[in-house]
């Protein structure tokens, strides 16, 4: 658990900062059955197609992301969410700089 923020009010988008040409992440919680991580993607940065045995919820905090899920393209903006089933192939690309909260959990 991110002990420095435990028990206090914080803004999720303030927990990570953009870095030129990089994807930055901060794990807030990690357990056997799942994790919660905040990401900051610089424009154009991407995670190539992959899958995970966990179901996942992407919540865009700011900016815009392009997500391909099981071959279907989605454009997500600030405030949008996408629920992804376990084992579904997916890829994420920053259309512009964006931050997201990723919640992984055993389905």
Protein Blocks (a to p, Z undefined) as FASTA:
>chain_A
ZZklgoiacdfklmpccdehiacdddfbdcfkbccddddddehiacdddddfbdcddddf
bdcddddeehiacdddehiacdddehiacddddfbacddddddddZZ
